[in-house]
Amino acid sequence: MERTFSKAQLLTMNKDPTYGYNWILNIQNIGETQQAILYPTGNASTNGKFYVAIPSTNVLTQADKKKWNMF
């Protein structure tokens, strides 16, 4: 089972200098009480790879994978 994160945890991780800044995408679409799973994307910057937060209740579709450039 994948590890899940709350929106508050995602926001904290997204601004922690240990991990980098603004490397988690789609946080704004996670509800305050929802849990999310982080998935790697095919996008990166000089600071590292980008990840996308998807609600844990969602099932990934081919459209999601294409939208977020997932492998």
PyMOL Python script that loads the backbone (N, CA, C, O; Angstrom):
from pymol import cmd

cmd.read_pdbstr("""\
ATOM      1  N   MET A   1       0.841  -1.190   0.000  1.00  0.00           N
ATOM      2  CA  MET A   1       0.000   0.000   0.000  1.00  0.00           C
ATOM      3  C   MET A   1       0.886   1.254   0.000  1.00  0.00           C
ATOM      4  O   MET A   1       1.903   1.318   0.691  1.00  0.00           O
ATOM      5  N   GLU A   2       0.476   2.232  -0.784  1.00  0.00           N
ATOM      6  CA  GLU A   2       1.231   3.474  -0.872  1.00  0.00           C
ATOM      7  C   GLU A   2       1.045   4.314   0.395  1.00  0.00           C
ATOM      8  O   GLU A   2       0.027   4.210   1.079  1.00  0.00           O
ATOM      9  N   ARG A   3       2.007   5.114   0.681  1.00  0.00           N
ATOM     10  CA  ARG A   3       1.923   6.025   1.824  1.00  0.00           C
ATOM     11  C   ARG A   3       1.041   7.198   1.450  1.00  0.00           C
ATOM     12  O   ARG A   3       1.141   7.735   0.347  1.00  0.00           O
ATOM     13  N   THR A   4       0.180   7.593   2.366  1.00  0.00           N
ATOM     14  CA  THR A   4      -0.714   8.727   2.118  1.00  0.00           C
ATOM     15  C   THR A   4      -0.290   9.905   2.985  1.00  0.00           C
ATOM     16  O   THR A   4       0.345   9.751   4.028  1.00  0.00           O
ATOM     17  N   PHE A   5      -0.672  11.097   2.506  1.00  0.00           N
ATOM     18  CA  PHE A   5      -0.317  12.340   3.178  1.00  0.00           C
ATOM     19  C   PHE A   5      -1.539  13.246   3.254  1.00  0.00           C
ATOM     20  O   PHE A   5      -2.375  13.248   2.350  1.00  0.00           O
ATOM     21  N   SER A   6      -1.639  14.003   4.318  1.00  0.00           N
ATOM     22  CA  SER A   6      -2.697  15.014   4.436  1.00  0.00           C
ATOM     23  C   SER A   6      -2.274  16.255   3.659  1.00  0.00           C
ATOM     24  O   SER A   6      -1.111  16.398   3.281  1.00  0.00           O
ATOM     25  N   LYS A   7      -3.222  17.142   3.426  1.00  0.00           N
ATOM     26  CA  LYS A   7      -2.902  18.390   2.718  1.00  0.00           C
ATOM     27  C   LYS A   7      -1.879  19.203   3.516  1.00  0.00           C
ATOM     28  O   LYS A   7      -0.966  19.795   2.941  1.00  0.00           O
ATOM     29  N   ALA A   8      -2.036  19.227   4.844  1.00  0.00           N
ATOM     30  CA  ALA A   8      -1.091  19.972   5.692  1.00  0.00           C
ATOM     31  C   ALA A   8       0.324  19.403   5.559  1.00  0.00           C
ATOM     32  O   ALA A   8       1.293  20.159   5.488  1.00  0.00           O
ATOM     33  N   GLN A   9       0.442  18.086   5.525  1.00  0.00           N
ATOM     34  CA  GLN A   9       1.758  17.466   5.353  1.00  0.00           C
ATOM     35  C   GLN A   9       2.360  17.816   3.993  1.00  0.00           C
ATOM     36  O   GLN A   9       3.552  18.107   3.889  1.00  0.00           O
ATOM     37  N   LEU A  10       1.529  17.784   2.959  1.00  0.00           N
ATOM     38  CA  LEU A  10       2.017  18.117   1.615  1.00  0.00           C
ATOM     39  C   LEU A  10       2.521  19.549   1.551  1.00  0.00           C
ATOM     40  O   LEU A  10       3.571  19.820   0.968  1.00  0.00           O
ATOM     41  N   LEU A  11       1.768  20.466   2.151  1.00  0.00           N
ATOM     42  CA  LEU A  11       2.179  21.871   2.146  1.00  0.00           C
ATOM     43  C   LEU A  11       3.493  22.067   2.899  1.00  0.00           C
ATOM     44  O   LEU A  11       4.346  22.847   2.476  1.00  0.00           O
ATOM     45  N   THR A  12       3.652  21.355   4.018  1.00  0.00           N
ATOM     46  CA  THR A  12       4.893  21.447   4.785  1.00  0.00           C
ATOM     47  C   THR A  12       6.061  20.887   3.985  1.00  0.00           C
ATOM     48  O   THR A  12       7.121  21.509   3.921  1.00  0.00           O
ATOM     49  N   MET A  13       5.879  19.729   3.379  1.00  0.00           N
ATOM     50  CA  MET A  13       6.953  19.117   2.586  1.00  0.00           C
ATOM     51  C   MET A  13       7.307  19.983   1.383  1.00  0.00           C
ATOM     52  O   MET A  13       8.468  20.029   0.977  1.00  0.00           O
ATOM     53  N   ASN A  14       6.326  20.667   0.812  1.00  0.00           N
ATOM     54  CA  ASN A  14       6.544  21.458  -0.400  1.00  0.00           C
ATOM     55  C   ASN A  14       7.353  22.728  -0.138  1.00  0.00           C
ATOM     56  O   ASN A  14       7.829  23.363  -1.079  1.00  0.00           O
ATOM     57  N   LYS A  15       7.511  23.099   1.124  1.00  0.00           N
ATOM     58  CA  LYS A  15       8.307  24.288   1.435  1.00  0.00           C
ATOM     59  C   LYS A  15       9.481  23.980   2.357  1.00  0.00           C
ATOM     60  O   LYS A  15      10.094  24.894   2.909  1.00  0.00           O
ATOM     61  N   ASP A  16       9.795  22.707   2.526  1.00  0.00           N
ATOM     62  CA  ASP A  16      10.908  22.286   3.365  1.00  0.00           C
ATOM     63  C   ASP A  16      12.203  22.285   2.546  1.00  0.00           C
ATOM     64  O   ASP A  16      12.274  21.623   1.511  1.00  0.00           O
ATOM     65  N   PRO A  17      13.220  23.014   2.994  1.00  0.00           N
ATOM     66  CA  PRO A  17      14.465  23.073   2.214  1.00  0.00           C
ATOM     67  C   PRO A  17      15.156  21.716   2.065  1.00  0.00           C
ATOM     68  O   PRO A  17      15.989  21.545   1.174  1.00  0.00           O
ATOM     69  N   THR A  18      14.824  20.761   2.916  1.00  0.00           N
ATOM     70  CA  THR A  18      15.402  19.424   2.794  1.00  0.00           C
ATOM     71  C   THR A  18      15.008  18.791   1.473  1.00  0.00           C
ATOM     72  O   THR A  18      15.826  18.146   0.816  1.00  0.00           O
ATOM     73  N   TYR A  19      13.743  18.977   1.080  1.00  0.00           N
ATOM     74  CA  TYR A  19      13.211  18.369  -0.137  1.00  0.00           C
ATOM     75  C   TYR A  19      13.265  19.305  -1.332  1.00  0.00           C
ATOM     76  O   TYR A  19      13.328  18.846  -2.473  1.00  0.00           O
ATOM     77  N   GLY A  20      13.243  20.589  -1.092  1.00  0.00           N
ATOM     78  CA  GLY A  20      13.171  21.572  -2.172  1.00  0.00           C
ATOM     79  C   GLY A  20      11.872  22.341  -2.059  1.00  0.00           C
ATOM     80  O   GLY A  20      11.069  22.098  -1.157  1.00  0.00           O
ATOM     81  N   TYR A  21      11.673  23.252  -2.961  1.00  0.00           N
ATOM     82  CA  TYR A  21      10.495  24.104  -2.923  1.00  0.00           C
ATOM     83  C   TYR A  21       9.621  23.859  -4.147  1.00  0.00           C
ATOM     84  O   TYR A  21      10.118  23.755  -5.269  1.00  0.00           O
ATOM     85  N   ASN A  22       8.317  23.768  -3.917  1.00  0.00           N
ATOM     86  CA  ASN A  22       7.311  23.654  -4.980  1.00  0.00           C
ATOM     87  C   ASN A  22       7.544  22.470  -5.910  1.00  0.00           C
ATOM     88  O   ASN A  22       7.436  22.609  -7.128  1.00  0.00           O
ATOM     89  N   TRP A  23       7.855  21.330  -5.359  1.00  0.00           N
ATOM     90  CA  TRP A  23       8.081  20.122  -6.153  1.00  0.00           C
ATOM     91  C   TRP A  23       6.862  19.212  -6.193  1.00  0.00           C
ATOM     92  O   TRP A  23       6.838  18.229  -6.934  1.00  0.00           O
ATOM     93  N   ILE A  24       5.841  19.542  -5.387  1.00  0.00           N
ATOM     94  CA  ILE A  24       4.602  18.763  -5.381  1.00  0.00           C
ATOM     95  C   ILE A  24       3.528  19.561  -6.112  1.00  0.00           C
ATOM     96  O   ILE A  24       3.227  20.696  -5.741  1.00  0.00           O
ATOM     97  N   LEU A  25       2.958  18.966  -7.145  1.00  0.00           N
ATOM     98  CA  LEU A  25       1.919  19.609  -7.950  1.00  0.00           C
ATOM     99  C   LEU A  25       0.544  19.140  -7.491  1.00  0.00           C
ATOM    100  O   LEU A  25       0.419  18.076  -6.884  1.00  0.00           O
ATOM    101  N   ASN A  26      -0.478  19.924  -7.777  1.00  0.00           N
ATOM    102  CA  ASN A  26      -1.878  19.559  -7.582  1.00  0.00           C
ATOM    103  C   ASN A  26      -2.339  19.601  -6.125  1.00  0.00           C
ATOM    104  O   ASN A  26      -3.402  19.062  -5.819  1.00  0.00           O
ATOM    105  N   ILE A  27      -1.596  20.207  -5.232  1.00  0.00           N
ATOM    106  CA  ILE A  27      -2.013  20.271  -3.824  1.00  0.00           C
ATOM    107  C   ILE A  27      -3.334  21.019  -3.680  1.00  0.00           C
ATOM    108  O   ILE A  27      -4.143  20.689  -2.812  1.00  0.00           O
ATOM    109  N   GLN A  28      -3.555  22.010  -4.515  1.00  0.00           N
ATOM    110  CA  GLN A  28      -4.769  22.823  -4.403  1.00  0.00           C
ATOM    111  C   GLN A  28      -6.036  22.001  -4.630  1.00  0.00           C
ATOM    112  O   GLN A  28      -7.117  22.425  -4.221  1.00  0.00           O
ATOM    113  N   ASN A  29      -5.930  20.850  -5.265  1.00  0.00           N
ATOM    114  CA  ASN A  29      -7.096  20.008  -5.528  1.00  0.00           C
ATOM    115  C   ASN A  29      -7.282  18.895  -4.492  1.00  0.00           C
ATOM    116  O   ASN A  29      -8.104  17.998  -4.684  1.00  0.00           O
ATOM    117  N   ILE A  30      -6.535  18.952  -3.415  1.00  0.00           N
ATOM    118  CA  ILE A  30      -6.677  18.005  -2.320  1.00  0.00           C
ATOM    119  C   ILE A  30      -7.494  18.687  -1.230  1.00  0.00           C
ATOM    120  O   ILE A  30      -7.170  19.796  -0.805  1.00  0.00           O
ATOM    121  N   GLY A  31      -8.550  18.024  -0.781  1.00  0.00           N
ATOM    122  CA  GLY A  31      -9.398  18.580   0.275  1.00  0.00           C
ATOM    123  C   GLY A  31      -8.689  18.588   1.617  1.00  0.00           C
ATOM    124  O   GLY A  31      -7.740  17.834   1.831  1.00  0.00           O
ATOM    125  N   GLU A  32      -9.148  19.437   2.514  1.00  0.00           N
ATOM    126  CA  GLU A  32      -8.522  19.579   3.830  1.00  0.00           C
ATOM    127  C   GLU A  32      -8.523  18.272   4.616  1.00  0.00           C
ATOM    128  O   GLU A  32      -7.609  18.025   5.402  1.00  0.00           O
ATOM    129  N   THR A  33      -9.525  17.442   4.417  1.00  0.00           N
ATOM    130  CA  THR A  33      -9.616  16.185   5.167  1.00  0.00           C
ATOM    131  C   THR A  33      -9.237  14.966   4.325  1.00  0.00           C
ATOM    132  O   THR A  33      -9.277  13.839   4.818  1.00  0.00           O
ATOM    133  N   GLN A  34      -8.871  15.179   3.070  1.00  0.00           N
ATOM    134  CA  GLN A  34      -8.505  14.066   2.191  1.00  0.00           C
ATOM    135  C   GLN A  34      -7.066  13.628   2.419  1.00  0.00           C
ATOM    136  O   GLN A  34      -6.229  14.393   2.899  1.00  0.00           O
ATOM    137  N   GLN A  35      -6.806  12.392   2.067  1.00  0.00           N
ATOM    138  CA  GLN A  35      -5.450  11.865   2.035  1.00  0.00           C
ATOM    139  C   GLN A  35      -5.036  11.778   0.562  1.00  0.00           C
ATOM    140  O   GLN A  35      -5.870  11.537  -0.311  1.00  0.00           O
ATOM    141  N   ALA A  36      -3.764  11.974   0.300  1.00  0.00           N
ATOM    142  CA  ALA A  36      -3.261  11.943  -1.079  1.00  0.00           C
ATOM    143  C   ALA A  36      -2.049  11.020  -1.170  1.00  0.00           C
ATOM    144  O   ALA A  36      -1.342  10.779  -0.192  1.00  0.00           O
ATOM    145  N   ILE A  37      -1.840  10.520  -2.370  1.00  0.00           N
ATOM    146  CA  ILE A  37      -0.670   9.706  -2.685  1.00  0.00           C
ATOM    147  C   ILE A  37       0.199  10.516  -3.636  1.00  0.00           C
ATOM    148  O   ILE A  37      -0.310  11.165  -4.550  1.00  0.00           O
ATOM    149  N   LEU A  38       1.502  10.478  -3.423  1.00  0.00           N
ATOM    150  CA  LEU A  38       2.436  11.166  -4.315  1.00  0.00           C
ATOM    151  C   LEU A  38       2.888  10.210  -5.405  1.00  0.00           C
ATOM    152  O   LEU A  38       3.309   9.086  -5.131  1.00  0.00           O
ATOM    153  N   TYR A  39       2.794  10.675  -6.649  1.00  0.00           N
ATOM    154  CA  TYR A  39       3.246   9.908  -7.800  1.00  0.00           C
ATOM    155  C   TYR A  39       4.308  10.713  -8.532  1.00  0.00           C
ATOM    156  O   TYR A  39       4.151  11.922  -8.698  1.00  0.00           O
ATOM    157  N   PRO A  40       5.388  10.073  -8.973  1.00  0.00           N
ATOM    158  CA  PRO A  40       6.417  10.788  -9.730  1.00  0.00           C
ATOM    159  C   PRO A  40       5.925  11.125 -11.132  1.00  0.00           C
ATOM    160  O   PRO A  40       5.186  10.358 -11.750  1.00  0.00           O
ATOM    161  N   THR A  41       6.343  12.272 -11.615  1.00  0.00           N
ATOM    162  CA  THR A  41       6.035  12.655 -12.992  1.00  0.00           C
ATOM    163  C   THR A  41       7.308  12.511 -13.813  1.00  0.00           C
ATOM    164  O   THR A  41       8.377  12.227 -13.274  1.00  0.00           O
ATOM    165  N   GLY A  42       7.185  12.704 -15.087  1.00  0.00           N
ATOM    166  CA  GLY A  42       8.352  12.685 -15.966  1.00  0.00           C
ATOM    167  C   GLY A  42       9.004  14.040 -16.063  1.00  0.00           C
ATOM    168  O   GLY A  42       9.931  14.217 -16.854  1.00  0.00           O
ATOM    169  N   ASN A  43       8.552  15.005 -15.285  1.00  0.00           N
ATOM    170  CA  ASN A  43       9.083  16.367 -15.336  1.00  0.00           C
ATOM    171  C   ASN A  43      10.086  16.592 -14.211  1.00  0.00           C
ATOM    172  O   ASN A  43       9.943  16.051 -13.114  1.00  0.00           O
ATOM    173  N   ALA A  44      11.093  17.392 -14.499  1.00  0.00           N
ATOM    174  CA  ALA A  44      12.112  17.705 -13.508  1.00  0.00           C
ATOM    175  C   ALA A  44      12.678  19.092 -13.774  1.00  0.00           C
ATOM    176  O   ALA A  44      12.521  19.659 -14.856  1.00  0.00           O
ATOM    177  N   SER A  45      13.337  19.612 -12.756  1.00  0.00           N
ATOM    178  CA  SER A  45      14.053  20.880 -12.892  1.00  0.00           C
ATOM    179  C   SER A  45      15.463  20.642 -12.371  1.00  0.00           C
ATOM    180  O   SER A  45      15.829  19.507 -12.067  1.00  0.00           O
ATOM    181  N   THR A  46      16.240  21.680 -12.267  1.00  0.00           N
ATOM    182  CA  THR A  46      17.590  21.529 -11.737  1.00  0.00           C
ATOM    183  C   THR A  46      17.564  21.140 -10.258  1.00  0.00           C
ATOM    184  O   THR A  46      18.569  20.679  -9.718  1.00  0.00           O
ATOM    185  N   ASN A  47      16.419  21.324  -9.607  1.00  0.00           N
ATOM    186  CA  ASN A  47      16.281  20.966  -8.197  1.00  0.00           C
ATOM    187  C   ASN A  47      15.804  19.533  -7.997  1.00  0.00           C
ATOM    188  O   ASN A  47      15.823  19.039  -6.870  1.00  0.00           O
ATOM    189  N   GLY A  48      15.378  18.853  -9.054  1.00  0.00           N
ATOM    190  CA  GLY A  48      14.937  17.471  -8.926  1.00  0.00           C
ATOM    191  C   GLY A  48      13.616  17.208  -9.619  1.00  0.00           C
ATOM    192  O   GLY A  48      13.101  18.048 -10.357  1.00  0.00           O
ATOM    193  N   LYS A  49      13.082  16.030  -9.367  1.00  0.00           N
ATOM    194  CA  LYS A  49      11.863  15.544 -10.000  1.00  0.00           C
ATOM    195  C   LYS A  49      10.620  16.172  -9.367  1.00  0.00           C
ATOM    196  O   LYS A  49      10.600  16.462  -8.171  1.00  0.00           O
ATOM    197  N   PHE A  50       9.588  16.376 -10.183  1.00  0.00           N
ATOM    198  CA  PHE A  50       8.299  16.830  -9.697  1.00  0.00           C
ATOM    199  C   PHE A  50       7.412  15.631  -9.396  1.00  0.00           C
ATOM    200  O   PHE A  50       7.484  14.604 -10.071  1.00  0.00           O
ATOM    201  N   TYR A  51       6.580  15.776  -8.379  1.00  0.00           N
ATOM    202  CA  TYR A  51       5.603  14.758  -8.010  1.00  0.00           C
ATOM    203  C   TYR A  51       4.226  15.389  -8.048  1.00  0.00           C
ATOM    204  O   TYR A  51       4.085  16.602  -7.894  1.00  0.00           O
ATOM    205  N   VAL A  52       3.208  14.562  -8.254  1.00  0.00           N
ATOM    206  CA  VAL A  52       1.838  15.046  -8.268  1.00  0.00           C
ATOM    207  C   VAL A  52       1.086  14.360  -7.134  1.00  0.00           C
ATOM    208  O   VAL A  52       1.228  13.156  -6.920  1.00  0.00           O
ATOM    209  N   ALA A  53       0.284  15.138  -6.410  1.00  0.00           N
ATOM    210  CA  ALA A  53      -0.545  14.619  -5.326  1.00  0.00           C
ATOM    211  C   ALA A  53      -1.921  14.299  -5.893  1.00  0.00           C
ATOM    212  O   ALA A  53      -2.600  15.171  -6.436  1.00  0.00           O
ATOM    213  N   ILE A  54      -2.322  13.044  -5.760  1.00  0.00           N
ATOM    214  CA  ILE A  54      -3.625  12.584  -6.241  1.00  0.00           C
ATOM    215  C   ILE A  54      -4.394  12.048  -5.033  1.00  0.00           C
ATOM    216  O   ILE A  54      -3.830  11.296  -4.238  1.00  0.00           O
ATOM    217  N   PRO A  55      -5.680  12.420  -4.877  1.00  0.00           N
ATOM    218  CA  PRO A  55      -6.448  11.874  -3.751  1.00  0.00           C
ATOM    219  C   PRO A  55      -6.368  10.349  -3.721  1.00  0.00           C
ATOM    220  O   PRO A  55      -6.447   9.693  -4.759  1.00  0.00           O
ATOM    221  N   SER A  56      -6.213   9.803  -2.536  1.00  0.00           N
ATOM    222  CA  SER A  56      -6.027   8.359  -2.400  1.00  0.00           C
ATOM    223  C   SER A  56      -7.252   7.562  -2.836  1.00  0.00           C
ATOM    224  O   SER A  56      -7.148   6.364  -3.100  1.00  0.00           O
ATOM    225  N   THR A  57      -8.404   8.212  -2.914  1.00  0.00           N
ATOM    226  CA  THR A  57      -9.625   7.522  -3.344  1.00  0.00           C
ATOM    227  C   THR A  57      -9.746   7.454  -4.864  1.00  0.00           C
ATOM    228  O   THR A  57     -10.584   6.717  -5.384  1.00  0.00           O
ATOM    229  N   ASN A  58      -8.921   8.211  -5.576  1.00  0.00           N
ATOM    230  CA  ASN A  58      -8.970   8.206  -7.038  1.00  0.00           C
ATOM    231  C   ASN A  58      -8.226   7.008  -7.609  1.00  0.00           C
ATOM    232  O   ASN A  58      -7.208   6.576  -7.068  1.00  0.00           O
ATOM    233  N   VAL A  59      -8.741   6.486  -8.696  1.00  0.00           N
ATOM    234  CA  VAL A  59      -8.050   5.452  -9.453  1.00  0.00           C
ATOM    235  C   VAL A  59      -7.410   6.144 -10.653  1.00  0.00           C
ATOM    236  O   VAL A  59      -8.087   6.840 -11.410  1.00  0.00           O
ATOM    237  N   LEU A  60      -6.104   5.951 -10.821  1.00  0.00           N
ATOM    238  CA  LEU A  60      -5.413   6.594 -11.936  1.00  0.00           C
ATOM    239  C   LEU A  60      -5.894   6.039 -13.267  1.00  0.00           C
ATOM    240  O   LEU A  60      -6.007   4.827 -13.455  1.00  0.00           O
ATOM    241  N   THR A  61      -6.172   6.955 -14.182  1.00  0.00           N
ATOM    242  CA  THR A  61      -6.587   6.575 -15.526  1.00  0.00           C
ATOM    243  C   THR A  61      -5.477   6.928 -16.506  1.00  0.00           C
ATOM    244  O   THR A  61      -4.514   7.608 -16.151  1.00  0.00           O
ATOM    245  N   GLN A  62      -5.619   6.467 -17.728  1.00  0.00           N
ATOM    246  CA  GLN A  62      -4.652   6.832 -18.772  1.00  0.00           C
ATOM    247  C   GLN A  62      -4.651   8.345 -18.986  1.00  0.00           C
ATOM    248  O   GLN A  62      -3.605   8.936 -19.258  1.00  0.00           O
ATOM    249  N   ALA A  63      -5.824   8.971 -18.863  1.00  0.00           N
ATOM    250  CA  ALA A  63      -5.911  10.429 -19.023  1.00  0.00           C
ATOM    251  C   ALA A  63      -5.102  11.145 -17.942  1.00  0.00           C
ATOM    252  O   ALA A  63      -4.427  12.134 -18.224  1.00  0.00           O
ATOM    253  N   ASP A  64      -5.171  10.640 -16.693  1.00  0.00           N
ATOM    254  CA  ASP A  64      -4.374  11.215 -15.606  1.00  0.00           C
ATOM    255  C   ASP A  64      -2.890  11.075 -15.902  1.00  0.00           C
ATOM    256  O   ASP A  64      -2.116  12.018 -15.735  1.00  0.00           O
ATOM    257  N   LYS A  65      -2.507   9.889 -16.343  1.00  0.00           N
ATOM    258  CA  LYS A  65      -1.094   9.632 -16.629  1.00  0.00           C
ATOM    259  C   LYS A  65      -0.576  10.540 -17.743  1.00  0.00           C
ATOM    260  O   LYS A  65       0.560  11.013 -17.694  1.00  0.00           O
ATOM    261  N   LYS A  66      -1.421  10.777 -18.747  1.00  0.00           N
ATOM    262  CA  LYS A  66      -1.023  11.663 -19.832  1.00  0.00           C
ATOM    263  C   LYS A  66      -0.959  13.112 -19.361  1.00  0.00           C
ATOM    264  O   LYS A  66      -0.017  13.834 -19.691  1.00  0.00           O
ATOM    265  N   LYS A  67      -1.962  13.539 -18.588  1.00  0.00           N
ATOM    266  CA  LYS A  67      -2.022  14.913 -18.083  1.00  0.00           C
ATOM    267  C   LYS A  67      -0.798  15.261 -17.243  1.00  0.00           C
ATOM    268  O   LYS A  67      -0.237  16.349 -17.371  1.00  0.00           O
ATOM    269  N   TRP A  68      -0.390  14.338 -16.391  1.00  0.00           N
ATOM    270  CA  TRP A  68       0.706  14.595 -15.450  1.00  0.00           C
ATOM    271  C   TRP A  68       2.044  14.028 -15.919  1.00  0.00           C
ATOM    272  O   TRP A  68       3.017  14.042 -15.165  1.00  0.00           O
ATOM    273  N   ASN A  69       2.104  13.530 -17.153  1.00  0.00           N
ATOM    274  CA  ASN A  69       3.342  13.011 -17.731  1.00  0.00           C
ATOM    275  C   ASN A  69       3.937  11.914 -16.845  1.00  0.00           C
ATOM    276  O   ASN A  69       5.111  11.947 -16.479  1.00  0.00           O
ATOM    277  N   MET A  70       3.087  10.947 -16.518  1.00  0.00           N
ATOM    278  CA  MET A  70       3.520   9.811 -15.693  1.00  0.00           C
ATOM    279  C   MET A  70       3.896   8.652 -16.614  1.00  0.00           C
ATOM    280  O   MET A  70       3.372   8.529 -17.722  1.00  0.00           O
ATOM    281  N   PHE A  71       4.780   7.831 -16.158  1.00  0.00           N
ATOM    282  CA  PHE A  71       5.214   6.680 -16.934  1.00  0.00           C
ATOM    283  C   PHE A  71       4.374   5.481 -16.601  1.00  0.00           C
ATOM    284  O   PHE A  71       4.588   4.404 -17.158  1.00  0.00           O
TER     285      PHE A  71
END
""", "prot")
cmd.dss("prot")
cmd.show_as("cartoon", "prot")
cmd.util.cbc("prot")
cmd.orient("prot")
